[in-house]
């Protein structure tokens, strides 16, 4: 391979790598913040999450939701990062809520869903 061909190949590889990095950066996915046991057990966080759940989430996920509209939640199977990702970034037909609720509110929704107080 000539020096010119090698140089062109490296330039193309670099551009493709940059495009890939930009695609990941532009995906818009917000990573999960760290969840401590303390945060998840704090009653004020659970209460705020419950208020938001009753206002917004139960219409699709609650007991009285139209069958088939959204899956019933199985909190015992979930980790905080999983729930936060779905609430924040959405999934399939579920919208992302990061533009509606701030990080504290979304974290509180997680605290409520994973709490013993959770009732769909």
Secondary structure, DSSP 4 states (H G I P E B T S, - for coil): --HHHHHHHHHHHHHHHHHHHHHHHTT-PPPPPP--HHHHH-HHHHHHHHHHIIIIIHHHHSTTSPTTSSPPP-GGG--HHHHHHHHHH-BTTBPP-TTTS-HHHHHHHHHHHTSTT---
